[in-house]
Amino acid sequence: MDTITLGNVEITRVVEVTPRGLARDFIFPDVATEHWRANESWLVPQFLDPAADEINTMIQTWLVRSEGRTILIDTGIGNGRERPHMPHFHHLHTNYLGELAAAGVRPEDVDLVICTHVHGDHVGWNTSWQDGEWRPTFPNAEYVIPRIDFDYWNPENGHRTRSGLRMMNVFEDSVTPVHRAGQTVLWEGGHYDIDGGLRIEPAPGHTPGSSVVRLRSGTDRAIFAGDVLHSPLQIVEPDDCPCFDEDEPRARVSRRRVLAQAADQGALLFPAHFPGPGAAEVRRDGERFAVKEWAAWR
């Protein structure tokens, strides 16, 4: 179990789906092949398999213990989901709750769930199948969700989205039940303070309500970046977008801003899907950025 301590905050990596390869031209259909080839020296083998032409990715969440509270940042895909247009998410049966237990956390111990955005691989374990219906997995938790995303993905509002059918059933089985149970906090505005060291801030583009969680504890800084980045390639090529970004121009602006903040503040960057070391310090490299150092877990 990977753990790191920043200031007075302990962060544990909880893996739902171990690294796997997904077709590069599916995730990044509009990114020039030359960008990948130029960076093979450091992307291969952990992040890129050029022989299979696949991007290596994983599904993980961040368990954060801060100021006496147990916090989850994102909740993965979940088990038993009907995802006919996302075969990698369809009817999974993983040991996620067992992994959480290995970190010393039972569902009833979780005080807060932060959803960086509403996508099927970030809200899935919000709920689980209990007594013939989807119910909150974490009965004592508040679920903090961006209001913009709540409204955008609510099927009742009839928005036309880039994700389209890939989001089928997600809102209904993973968001509606926790809202109906009265456990949601729909935040909006310029930021939302979790405690003295944790703050949620908007980073729109990937979804309209996409957000990041900033950590300040002592002299240490971190940014839990959600899906602002999907591959380390985007550190050095921040204008490269995956097919999942709802608004690519806004996503590019948010990505550059988050990378600049991480570089200028010495913040450890925790994207949601990086395999291998999973998190990195970054530095400026002209108009772009580069990996300064990968995270050192214990």
C-alpha positions as CSV (number, residue, x, y, z in Angstrom):
1,M,0.0,0.0,0.0
2,D,1.7,3.3,-1.2
3,T,1.6,6.0,1.4
4,I,3.2,9.4,1.6
5,T,3.0,12.1,4.4
6,L,3.0,15.8,3.5
7,G,3.1,18.0,6.5
8,N,0.4,16.6,8.9
9,V,-1.6,14.9,6.1
10,E,-1.2,11.3,5.2
11,I,-2.0,10.2,1.6
12,T,-2.6,6.6,0.6
13,R,-3.0,5.3,-2.9
14,V,-6.0,2.9,-3.2
15,V,-6.0,1.0,-6.5
16,E,-9.2,-0.3,-8.0
17,V,-7.9,-1.4,-11.4
18,T,-4.2,-2.1,-11.9
19,P,-2.4,-0.7,-14.9
20,R,-3.7,-1.8,-18.3
21,G,-3.2,-0.7,-21.9
22,L,-5.8,1.2,-23.8
23,A,-5.5,2.1,-27.5
24,R,-3.6,5.3,-28.0
25,D,-5.8,6.4,-31.0
26,F,-8.9,5.9,-28.8
27,I,-7.7,8.0,-25.9
28,F,-5.7,10.6,-27.8
29,P,-7.1,10.4,-31.4
30,D,-6.0,13.9,-32.3
31,V,-2.5,13.9,-30.9
32,A,0.4,13.7,-33.3
33,T,2.2,10.4,-33.3
34,E,5.5,12.4,-33.2
35,H,4.7,13.7,-29.7
36,W,4.7,10.1,-28.4
37,R,7.8,9.1,-30.4
38,A,9.8,12.1,-29.2
39,N,9.1,11.2,-25.6
40,E,9.5,7.4,-25.7
41,S,12.7,7.5,-23.8
42,W,10.9,8.3,-20.6
43,L,7.3,7.2,-21.3
44,V,8.2,3.6,-22.1
45,P,7.5,1.2,-20.5
46,Q,5.4,2.5,-17.6
47,F,3.2,4.9,-19.5
48,L,3.4,3.8,-23.1
49,D,3.7,0.5,-25.0
50,P,4.7,1.5,-28.5
51,A,4.7,-2.1,-29.8
52,A,1.0,-2.4,-28.9
53,D,0.3,1.3,-29.6
54,E,-1.3,1.5,-26.1
55,I,-1.4,4.1,-23.3
56,N,-0.9,2.5,-19.9
57,T,-3.5,3.8,-17.4
58,M,-5.0,2.8,-14.1
59,I,-8.0,3.5,-11.8
60,Q,-7.0,4.7,-8.4
61,T,-8.3,7.0,-5.7
62,W,-6.6,9.0,-3.0
63,L,-7.3,8.3,0.7
64,V,-6.4,11.4,2.7
65,R,-6.3,11.7,6.4
66,S,-6.5,15.3,7.4
67,E,-7.4,17.1,10.7
68,G,-8.9,13.9,12.1
69,R,-11.1,13.1,9.1
70,T,-11.0,10.3,6.6
71,I,-11.4,11.6,3.1
72,L,-11.6,10.0,-0.3
73,I,-10.8,11.9,-3.5
74,D,-12.8,10.2,-6.3
75,T,-14.3,6.7,-6.0
76,G,-13.4,4.9,-9.2
77,I,-15.7,2.8,-11.4
78,G,-17.6,0.6,-8.9
79,N,-18.9,-3.0,-9.2
80,G,-21.7,-4.3,-11.2
81,R,-22.4,-1.2,-13.4
82,E,-24.3,-1.3,-16.6
83,R,-21.9,0.5,-18.9
84,P,-22.7,-0.9,-22.4
85,H,-20.8,1.9,-24.2
86,M,-17.8,1.7,-21.9
87,P,-16.7,-1.9,-22.1
88,H,-13.8,-1.4,-19.7
89,F,-16.2,-0.2,-17.0
90,H,-19.0,-2.7,-17.7
91,H,-19.9,-5.2,-14.9
92,L,-16.6,-4.9,-13.1
93,H,-16.0,-6.9,-10.0
94,T,-12.9,-5.6,-8.2
95,N,-11.7,-5.7,-4.6
96,Y,-11.8,-2.0,-4.1
97,L,-13.4,-2.2,-0.7
98,G,-10.9,-4.8,0.3
99,E,-8.1,-2.5,-0.7
100,L,-9.7,0.2,1.4
101,A,-9.9,-2.2,4.3
102,A,-6.2,-3.0,3.9
103,A,-5.6,0.7,4.4
104,G,-7.5,0.5,7.7
105,V,-10.8,2.1,6.5
106,R,-14.3,0.6,6.6
107,P,-17.1,2.3,4.6
108,E,-18.6,3.7,7.7
109,D,-15.2,5.3,8.6
110,V,-15.2,7.7,5.6
111,D,-16.2,11.2,6.6
112,L,-16.0,12.9,3.2
113,V,-16.0,12.0,-0.4
114,I,-14.7,14.6,-2.9
115,C,-15.7,14.0,-6.5
116,T,-13.4,16.1,-8.7
117,H,-15.9,15.7,-11.5
118,V,-18.8,13.5,-12.6
119,H,-17.5,10.8,-14.9
120,G,-18.1,7.1,-14.6
121,D,-14.6,6.3,-13.3
122,H,-14.7,8.9,-10.6
123,V,-18.1,8.5,-8.9
124,G,-18.6,4.7,-9.2
125,W,-18.0,3.6,-5.6
126,N,-20.2,6.5,-4.4
127,T,-22.8,3.7,-4.3
128,S,-23.1,0.0,-4.0
129,W,-25.9,-2.5,-4.6
130,Q,-27.7,-3.1,-1.3
131,D,-31.1,-4.7,-0.7
132,G,-32.0,-4.5,-4.3
133,E,-31.1,-0.9,-5.0
134,W,-28.1,1.5,-5.3
135,R,-27.4,3.0,-1.9
136,P,-24.5,5.2,-0.6
137,T,-21.4,3.0,0.0
138,F,-20.2,5.4,2.7
139,P,-23.2,5.9,5.0
140,N,-21.7,8.6,7.2
141,A,-20.0,10.6,4.5
142,E,-20.8,13.9,2.9
143,Y,-20.3,13.7,-0.9
144,V,-18.9,17.0,-2.3
145,I,-19.8,17.4,-6.0
146,P,-19.4,20.4,-8.3
147,R,-22.9,21.8,-8.8
148,I,-22.0,22.6,-12.4
149,D,-21.3,19.0,-13.2
150,F,-24.4,17.8,-11.2
151,D,-26.6,20.0,-13.4
152,Y,-24.7,19.2,-16.6
153,W,-24.8,15.4,-16.3
154,N,-28.3,15.2,-14.9
155,P,-30.3,13.6,-17.7
156,E,-33.4,15.6,-16.7
157,N,-31.6,18.7,-18.1
158,G,-31.1,17.2,-21.5
159,H,-27.6,18.5,-22.2
160,R,-25.9,17.4,-25.4
161,T,-22.4,16.2,-24.4
162,R,-19.3,15.0,-26.1
163,S,-19.3,11.9,-24.0
164,G,-22.8,11.0,-25.1
165,L,-23.7,7.4,-24.5
166,R,-20.4,6.7,-22.6
167,M,-22.2,8.3,-19.6
168,M,-25.3,6.1,-19.8
169,N,-26.6,5.2,-16.3
170,V,-23.7,7.0,-14.5
171,F,-25.8,9.8,-13.0
172,E,-28.7,7.5,-12.2
173,D,-26.7,4.8,-10.3
174,S,-23.8,6.7,-8.8
175,V,-25.0,10.3,-8.1
176,T,-28.8,10.3,-7.7
177,P,-28.8,7.8,-4.8
178,V,-26.5,9.8,-2.7
179,H,-28.4,13.0,-3.5
180,R,-31.7,11.3,-2.7
181,A,-30.2,10.2,0.7
182,G,-29.4,13.8,1.5
183,Q,-25.6,13.3,1.6
184,T,-24.5,15.6,-1.2
185,V,-22.9,19.0,-0.9
186,L,-23.1,20.8,-4.3
187,W,-20.4,23.4,-4.2
188,E,-20.1,26.3,-6.5
189,G,-18.1,29.6,-6.8
190,G,-14.4,30.2,-6.8
191,H,-13.4,27.6,-4.2
192,Y,-14.7,25.3,-1.5
193,D,-12.7,24.9,1.7
194,I,-12.6,21.4,3.2
195,D,-10.5,22.2,6.2
196,G,-7.6,24.4,7.1
197,G,-5.3,22.8,4.5
198,L,-7.6,21.4,1.8
199,R,-9.4,23.5,-0.8
200,I,-11.3,22.5,-3.9
201,E,-10.9,24.9,-6.9
202,P,-12.4,24.9,-10.4
203,A,-10.4,23.6,-13.3
204,P,-13.0,23.4,-16.1
205,G,-12.7,21.9,-19.5
206,H,-12.5,18.2,-19.0
207,T,-16.0,18.6,-17.7
208,P,-17.7,22.0,-17.0
209,G,-17.3,21.4,-13.3
210,S,-14.0,19.7,-13.3
211,S,-12.0,20.6,-10.3
212,V,-8.7,20.1,-8.4
213,V,-8.0,19.7,-4.7
214,R,-5.1,21.8,-3.3
215,L,-3.3,20.8,-0.2
216,R,-1.2,23.0,2.1
217,S,0.3,21.5,5.2
218,G,3.3,23.1,6.8
219,T,5.8,23.7,4.0
220,D,4.4,21.0,1.8
221,R,2.0,21.5,-1.2
222,A,0.1,19.1,-3.4
223,I,-2.5,19.2,-6.1
224,F,-4.9,16.4,-6.7
225,A,-5.5,17.0,-10.3
226,G,-8.4,14.6,-11.2
227,D,-8.5,14.4,-15.0
228,V,-6.7,17.6,-15.8
229,L,-4.1,15.2,-17.2
230,H,-4.5,11.6,-18.4
231,S,-0.9,10.9,-19.4
232,P,2.5,12.3,-18.4
233,L,2.9,13.3,-22.1
234,Q,0.6,16.2,-21.3
235,I,3.2,17.6,-18.9
236,V,5.5,18.3,-21.8
237,E,2.7,18.8,-24.3
238,P,0.0,20.5,-22.3
239,D,-2.1,21.4,-25.4
240,D,-2.7,17.7,-26.2
241,C,-6.2,16.7,-25.3
242,P,-7.8,13.3,-24.8
243,C,-11.2,12.4,-26.4
244,F,-12.8,12.8,-23.0
245,D,-12.4,16.6,-22.7
246,E,-15.8,18.2,-23.1
247,D,-14.3,21.6,-23.9
248,E,-10.7,21.3,-25.2
249,P,-9.8,25.1,-25.3
250,R,-10.9,25.4,-21.6
251,A,-9.1,22.2,-20.7
252,R,-5.9,23.5,-22.2
253,V,-6.1,26.7,-20.1
254,S,-6.8,24.8,-16.9
255,R,-4.0,22.3,-17.6
256,R,-1.5,25.0,-18.1
257,R,-2.6,26.8,-15.0
258,V,-2.5,23.7,-12.8
259,L,1.0,22.8,-14.1
260,A,2.2,26.3,-13.6
261,Q,0.9,26.3,-10.0
262,A,2.5,23.0,-9.3
263,A,5.9,24.1,-10.8
264,D,5.9,27.5,-9.1
265,Q,4.8,26.3,-5.7
266,G,6.7,23.0,-5.6
267,A,3.5,21.1,-5.3
268,L,3.4,17.3,-5.8
269,L,0.9,16.6,-8.6
270,F,-1.5,13.7,-8.2
271,P,-3.4,13.0,-11.4
272,A,-6.0,10.3,-11.2
273,H,-4.8,7.8,-13.8
274,F,-1.0,7.8,-13.8
275,P,0.4,4.3,-13.3
276,G,3.9,3.6,-11.9
277,P,5.0,6.4,-9.5
278,G,1.6,8.0,-9.9
279,A,2.6,11.5,-8.8
280,A,5.3,13.9,-9.7
281,E,6.9,17.3,-9.0
282,V,7.1,19.4,-12.2
283,R,9.3,22.2,-13.3
284,R,9.0,24.8,-16.0
285,D,10.7,24.1,-19.3
286,G,10.3,27.2,-21.4
287,E,6.6,27.5,-22.5
288,R,6.1,23.9,-21.4
289,F,6.8,21.8,-18.3
290,A,8.8,18.7,-17.5
291,V,9.0,16.1,-14.7
292,K,11.4,17.2,-12.0
293,E,11.0,14.2,-9.8
294,W,8.6,11.3,-9.3
295,A,6.9,10.7,-6.0
296,A,8.7,8.7,-3.3
297,W,6.2,6.4,-1.6
298,R,6.8,4.3,1.4
